[in-house]
Amino acid sequence: MDRRTLLATVCTGTAAVSGCLSLLRSGRADTPLPDVPEGSWTQHGADGANTFASAVSAPPRGNLAWTSAAFTRWTPVIADGTVYTTNFDPSNDGSALALDARDGSEQWRTTLDGAGDHGRALVDGRFVVAHERELVALDRRNGDVRWRRPLERTDGRSGYAPELLAVDDASGTVLLPRRDGLEAFRVADGEPDWETAEITRQFVTPAIHDGAVYTIGRIDGTESLAAFALNDGTTRWTTALEEPSTDAAPVATDRGVLVADGNTLGVHDPETGDRDSALRPFEDGETVTTVAADGGTAFVETDERILAVDVETGTTRTLHDGGVSPRGICVGDGTVVAAVDGSEYVSDHRETITAFDRETGNVRWSYPLDGFHSLTIPPILADGAVFFATSSIDALAALGDVPAAG
């Protein structure tokens, strides 16, 4: 089926799905998904390496199944059929929550009195939340607090960037960037493990891979990529960058560390930091917002396009060209899911969540968002489900293989 034939099918489905929008205005969607969504998305970027990829399949249809009763505007983490999120907001109690991934029902809630930007991750049976005042670990099974670690404040301000939280399950390490460095904590008890002041002012989430931490920040006033030993924080190498993306985190792969730097996608040797190649898939003026990676291919989201780039050869395929919501993409087995603007091949709606074939770019399905509201949680992929939120929902929503609302 070519794209234009598929478009007619998608638009027909879109008309039916648009009934879901009226459902959101009149009441909460409440249809369980046909199966428990398996797979995991345990932290920012899906995993410690920031790949934004998971070995799961997108649902064959993207119809609205359920919306949670609990308020949230924060990207969830997912494992073993449970979604973990927070409701940090001045009008709420700053709690951590666990929801059943199949039907959205609340499993437990623990009040943390948290507010503002914060990070969320799953590691070693714990749901770890970092906010401006503390680092806290909850038992994933029931929400009980396992430990709390107050975070130092200077002149009433936190010196940490809690939203850049990263974890490593194999070593039981929790990483928190600070304005003046990087600090590691033990997930077992929350005790500090090591810290380094080699790099400051980090602005994207570090990547963890094969015993090393890769992070971007300033070294002696220069924007740089640095590698540190995960076990003790020893500096392995640093390399200067030209104009690193302030949105796209580094991605650690077996082929190298991928960094969006100016109008290039740099591939850095993980042992030395040398830039082995500088791929140039971008056009002047494009802003790179997310780099994902799976199986030797980098999937790059800009403010205009979604690209698939062969890391070895630099061969580039355009999966979507027509406007992208700069909030992140997710890569599954055979599919790339993203929030994109409508186009002749997608939908006549201003903004959609769309599943693309990762080889051809053909649209598999498209879910239209309410044009008067913005995306607050970018699409997160589990097996047979896509989770997201908009400002019109103010709750977590799940798309899946369920009948469209009539």
N, C-alpha and C positions, 0 to 999 in steps of 0.2 A: 504494500500500500504506500503510495507516495504522500508527500506532505499535504498536498491540496485535497486529496481524497480524505486523508486523516483529519484535516481541518473541519470538514463537514461533520464528521463524527464527533469531534471534540466540541464544536459549537452546540450540537444537539445535546450532548451531555452537560455542557455549561448552562444551557437554559434550564435543564432540570435541577442542576445543582444550585442555581441561583435561589431556588426556594429555601435553601438552607439559610440564606442571609435573613430572610423574613423570620425564620425560626429563631435566629439569635435575638431578634428584637422582641419576640413574643414569649420566649421561654428557652430553657436550656436544652440543647440536643442531648439525647440520652439513649443511644443505641450501642450496645456492646459490639466490639469488633468480633469477627467470627472465630478468631484464635488469639491466644495470648501472644503479644508481640515479643519475640525473642531477640537475641543480640544485645549489644551493649554500646552505650555512648557515655563514657565514664567521666569526662571532663571537657573543658574547652578543646575543640578540635577533634573530638571523639576519643582520643587516646593521648598518651604522653608525648607521642611524636608529632602531634598536631596534623595528622593526615586528613582529617575530616572524612574518613572512609571507614566503612564497616562491612563485614561480609554478610550482608542481609539483602533481601529482595524488597523492592517497593511494592505496595499493594497494586493489584491489577486495575483497581478503580480508586479514585481519590475523592470520595464523597464524605461529607461530614458525619462522623459517628457520634462523638460525645464532646461536651465541654464540661470542665470541672466546676464544681460548686465553689471551690476555693479560688480566690483572687491570686493571680501571679502575672508578672511581666518579665520573669527572669528565666533564662534558658535552663531547661531541666537536664538532669543526668539520668541514665536509664541502665538497668541491669536486672536480669532474672524476672522479667515480667512486672517490674515496679518502676514507677517514675518518681524521682526525688526532685523537689523544687523548693522555693521559698516564696513568701508573700511580703517581703520587705517593702514598706511604703508608709508614709506618715499616717495614713488612715487605717493601718493594720497593726498587728502586734509583733511584726518581725519574726515570724515563725518559720521553721523548717517543716516540710510536709512530705508524706509518702502517699502516692496514689496508685491504685490498681491500673496497670497499663491497658487492660482490656476494656474496662468500663468507666474509668476515671473516679471511682469511689475512693474516698479518703481512708487510708489505713492507719495513719497516726499523725499527730501534730505535736511539735515541741516548740514552746515559746523561747526565743532567743533575745528578744528586744533589740534586734538588729535593724539597721537602716543604711541607706545609701548603697553605693557600688559594693559588690561583694563577689566572692568566688565560690563555686560549688564543685565537689569532686567525690568520686567513690573510690575507696582504696582499702584493702584488707578488712572487708566486712564493715566499714565505717562510711558514713556520709559526713564528709568534712566541709565545713562552711567557714570561710574567712570573711570577716567584715571589719569595719574601721576600729573596733574596740578589742576584738578577740578572734582567736582561732579555736574552733570547737569541733569535736568529733562525736557523732551520734551513732548509736548502734542501728544498723540498717533494719534490723528486724522489728524494733519497737520504738525507736526514737529516743531511747534513754541516753543521757549524756555520759560518754565514756571519759572524756577529759575536756578541760578548757584551758586555754593559754592566753592571758592578757597580752595585748600588743602594745609596745611602748608608744607613747605620745610625746610630742615636743610642742610646747606652747599651745596645748589644747588640740593639736592636729596629729593625725596618724602619719607616721613616716613610711607606711607600707602602701602597696598597691594591691589590695586584697582581690580585686577582680582579675588579676593575672596569676592566680593560684594554679599550680601544676603539681601532679603527684606521680609517683612511680610505685606500682604495686610490687614489683619484684624485690626492691630494696626497702620498701616501707618508708619512703621519703616523701615529705611534703615541702614544696618550694614556695617561698613568698618573695617576690621582688620588693625592694625598698627604694626610696628616693636615692639613698646613698649606698646601695649594694644589693646583695642577694643573700637570703637566709634559708637554711634547711632545718626542718624539724623532723623528729621521729614520729611516725604515725602511731606507734605502740602506746606512747604516753604523752606526746606533745612536747617533749623536752627538746631544746635547741640542739642541733647536731653540728652544724658549721655555718660560717658566714664569710662572705668576701666583699671587699669594698673596691675590687678591681673595676667593676662596671657600675655605672649609676644611671638614673633616669631611664629605666626600661619602660617601654610603652606598648609592647606586645607580649603575649604569653610565651615563656620559654618552651623549648622542645627537649624531650628526654629520649635518648636512644642509646642502647648498647653501652651503658655505664657512663654516659656523658650528658651534660646539660649544655644546650646551645641557646644563647640569648642575645638580644640586640639592645644596645644602649650607648652610653657615652663613655669613652676611655680617653682621658686627657683632652676632653673637649671635642673629640671626633666621634661621629656616629660609627659604631663598630659591631661586628659579630664576634662573640667570644665563646670559647668552649671551656667548661670546668669539669673536673672529675666529680661524678655523682657521689662517691663515697666520702670525700673529704673537702671538696671545694677548691682543690688545687687548680691553678690556671694551666690549661693545656696549650692554648694559643689564642691570639686575637688577630683580627684582620679588619682594616678600615673599609667602610662602605661609602658610597657616594651619596645616595639619596634613598635610604630604605623606606619602604612603605610604613606608614604609621598605623595601618589597619591589618595588614597581612602578617601573621606570625611566621617564624621560620618553621620549615617542615623537615624533619629528619628521616632520611630513607637510606636503604643500603647503597644507593647510587650516589649519595651525597646529601648535603644540607641545602635545601632550596630556599632562596631568599629573593624576594622582589625588591630590586634596587634600581631606582630610576626607571628607565624603559627597558630593563633587562630582567630576566629570571636567572640569577646566578646559581651555579651548582658548585658548592664548596666541598673540598676534600675533608672528610670528617676527622682525619688524622692530623692534618697540617693547617687547615683553614684556607689553603690556596684555592682560588677560583678556577676550577678545571674547565668550565665553559660558561659563556654568557649568552643565553638564548634571547632572541629578540622577537617575541611574538606580539608585542604591544605596539600600538601606534602612539605618536606624540600626543600628549594631552589625556591619554587614558589613565584612570586611577585604579590601581590594583587593590582590591579589598580582601580577597581570600585566595590562598593557594592550598589546594588539596593534592593528595598523591595516592596512587594505587597501581601496582603492577607495572612500574616503569613509565607511567603516564602522570603528568601533572595536570590537574584541572584548575584553571585559573579563572577567577571571577573578577571582572573589572566593572566599572560603572556603565559600560556599554555592551559588553559581550561575555559569553562563557566559552572558554577555549580548552581544547585538549592538546597537550604538548608532549611529544615524545622526548623524554629527558636525554636519551642518547643522541638522537639525530636532530632534534629541534623541529621536526615536522609538526605542523600545527593544523588542527581541524577546528572550525568554528561550529560549536553546538547550538549557540543562540546569538543572534545579533539583532538587537531591538530594544535595549534598555534593561537594566538589571537593578533590582533593589539591593543595595550594598550591605547585606546583612549576613552573608554566608551561604555556602552551598553544602550539600552532603552527597557523598558518593557511595553507591551500593553495588551489588552484583548486577551489572548490565544497565544501571540507571544513575543519572545525576538529577537530583531534586533541588530546585532553587526557586526563589521569589523573583519573578521577572515581569516586566511590563508586557501588556498585550501586543501582539503583532498579527500579521495576516496568517501566520502559521500556528499561533497559540490561542488567542482569544480576543474578542473585541472589548474586554474589560481593561481598565487602566493597570491593574496589578493582579497577579495570579501567583499561586503556587503550582509549579508545573514539573512533571516528571519527563525527562528527556532520555532517549536511548543514548547510552554513553559512547557508542560507536558511530551512529549516524546522525544524532541530533534530532531524530524524529520525535514528535510529541506523543507520549503514551497516554497522558491525561492532563487535565488542567482544572484547577479549582479557583474560581474568581473570588477575590477579596472585596470587601466593601470599599468602594472608591472614596468614601469620605473619612476613612480612618487609616492609620498606619500600622505596619507590622511591628509588633513589639518583641516577639520571639521568632527568630528565623526557623525555617523548617529543620527538624531533626528526624533522622530516619532510623526506624527499627524494622524488624522483619514483619512486613505486612501492615505497617502503620507509619504515618508522618505526623509529628507533633508540631504545633505552632501556636501563636496567639496574635491578636490584633487589639488595637485600642478600643474597638467596638465590642470585643468579647470580654477583655479583662480577666481571662481565665485560660487555662490550658485547653487546647482543642486537639482532637485526633481525627485524621482522615484515614479512610480504609475502604475495604471491599464490602460496603453495605449499600442498601438501596438509597437512591437520592430522595431527599425530602420532596414531597409532592406539593 
